[in-house]
Amino acid sequence: MSEYISESTDFKNSVGIVKTEFFHFADSPDELVLSNGFRLGPIDVAYETYGNLSEKKDNAILIFHALSGDAHAAGFNSADEKKPGWWDIMIGPSKPIDTDRYFVICANVIGGCKGSTGPSSINPQTGAPYGISFPIISVKDMVAVQKKLIDYLGIEKLHCIIGGSMGGMQALQWLVSYPKTAKGAMIIATSPKHTAQEIAFNTVGRYSIITDPNWNNGNYYGKSLPKTGLSVARMIGHITYLSEEAMTRKFGRKTIENKTGREEFGQLADFTKEFEVESYLQYQSESFIKRFDANSYLYITKAIDNFDASDGYTGLSEALKEVEAKCFVLSFTSDWLYPKEQSLKIVRALKINGIDTSYANLESAFGHDAFLIDDERLKKIFAGFLCSIK
Amino acid sequence: MSEYISESTDFKNSVGIVKTEFFHFADSPDELVLSNGFRLGPIDVAYETYGNLSEKKDNAILIFHALSGDAHAAGFNSADEKKPGWWDIMIGPSKPIDTDRYFVICANVIGGCKGSTGPSSINPQTGAPYGISFPIISVKDMVAVQKKLIDYLGIEKLHCIIGGSMGGMQALQWLVSYPKTAKGAMIIATSPKHTAQEIAFNTVGRYSIITDPNWNNGNYYGKSLPKTGLSVARMIGHITYLSEEAMTRKFGRKTIENKTGREEFGQLADFTKEFEVESYLQYQSESFIKRFDANSYLYITKAIDNFDASDGYTGLSEALKEVEAKCFVLSFTSDWLYPKEQSLKIVRALKINGIDTSYANLESAFGHDAFLIDDERLKKIFAGFLCSIK
């Protein structure tokens, strides 16, 4: 998701102050066996919950975050936090994912850098960060870890699972891995597997990171960070999250004064800042590199590229055969990263199995990031679908 | 253009061995005054010609190359050159741009690195390469230099001007700058001005170059080159030149054995090579950095981003008011970098002025690079249009 989404909600309408919690498991010798056979442990999972779990434990909704997201989906981690969690417009009292009614859970994925075990975590065997000795993880592993968390919370069946983008992949994988454990599923702006073009964009981002001299084979913790590599990766991602229309509306060909004052660039000074969109991309990437770990970017994009919901099955419909959830698949007209055809593959695979599935291709100018935008139609879809799950 | 275009034609059917020639002008104190007021001189222009200029000098066709192109559009520069010029499929005896009939000229743009004066050229005042002391150049300056060449060759009126992508911008700018000097114009897969998204892609490429430590404020000649920065820029460009469909057909999700043998990457080894498309992008960019100068990439992409054919006019139709050429505008269905709407803006502006204009949106799976593909329909369009010019 991009910082383009700057919708802020006020404290009063939010879930208020929330504390990120940690679930610890997979201590030696009970490490988690990953889908590629490697063993990973111990594992910490950073997660947040909003609302109260009912006595019957039947009102839980699990939210999966996107590539650059984290467990902090709603409310404020402290009284002086300026922006609420990344989906605060959607999660809270009387909001579409209504915390007066539902118990909402969001966990940081493994491989991430926001509290869950990832390449920047300390490898207990060496006392140093894993770096690239961290095993390759898959979307399947991400949801396996979240299933452990759900088990730990004593929840047998979720009211709904919801995710957009990489979160949608996790929702889809959850349906494949644990088809009988969710009553509802919202699969948003995503794909059952990446196309060559989607892989290509991530490839450039990864290449840019690993060729940054500061990357240093992943051993940069406590040293100079591979900032420019990660910046470039983020810029590329960012372009793919926005539609041409949204960019044209927001920036067009507007230019700004060159504020860099970088006289050493001579005639070239305006190579770095001239069009507003140039300045914007630079600003966004500078903000991103402060909050994200380059190795996590490598591991997570690789998991996304490797993801194929039908892995181990003859096809997607066979993979989804056992699903008991009522499903909603959602795409956006201007999302050129995950165009509607990719959502329709999911819809067809679900329908072939007779699964109760709704689909919408929502008219939107905001591109891939549309699911993060404050949009009344979107809110109605969410509230309506969650109510319809019996 | 991309190396994806590997169509080779045999020697017999080509214009044979051609020598790149050089036109020298703008010696002190008669430097060329650029559109931004800076003076540049002396200027060398590398160009090639194919076929013979008629006595009346009325059979000349000027070809404009794209971002990464050069003057070598057809034939072979030596008997052992493996691949012919970049548009050999189109230019030659009995080919659509028929050298038995037409005198074809192609010149490397200024700012380039293939023989024409650019940032890698020696600044006679310092005896060292210009680097970033080279003045910012515009598409208008590129065609102004080519007009000098045409004057030097004694040609008053061109039979046709032809260009795709950045070449199309030059063709359009030629019509604005010298509206009475071409009888025909083919404007292919281009735009009258870049959108924010098109600027954004170039921005990332430039950012990637200038943040490469080897870029060294443009002073890298004779030292380590900013290879990784230029590689990343090329990879991004490359993705935008291909359609999703072309990439899917060519690569899909095919994987290859990791041939890097880079064991130091540990688990990460397959971050660099795994999917075929990853390996392909790396291979292509490695080939590109051997033949292209990073500073030229900066200057030329900036010229493209700054280009606005209506600059100095109330609009595009006013800019094209004086055009006397018969025009053909061509776009491709799968070109998502320059979608048909951008070509249609050109068509409308020409038609408003009552200019004889044809337009086609050719069904093609090859994306932006479609004009470089060996395609019978394309060849017929070219041959037919060139014949129709009276």
Interface residues (C-beta under 8 A of the other chain):
Chain A: F38 I132 S133 F134 P135 I136 K193 H194 T195 A196 Q197 I199 A200 F201 T203 V204 R206 Y207 S208 I210 T211 D212 P213 N217 G218 T228 S231 V232 M235 I236 I239 L242 E244 M247 T248 K250 F251 G252 R253 E264 F265 G266 Q267 L268 D270 F271 T272 F275 E276 V277 E278 L281 Q282 L298 K302 D305 D308 W336
Chain B: F38 I132 S133 F134 P135 I136 K193 H194 T195 A196 Q197 I199 A200 F201 T203 V204 R206 Y207 S208 I210 T211 D212 P213 N217 G218 T228 S231 V232 M235 I236 I239 L242 E244 M247 T248 K250 F251 G252 R253 E264 F265 G266 Q267 L268 D270 F271 T272 F275 E276 V277 E278 L281 Q282 L298 K302 D305 D308 W336
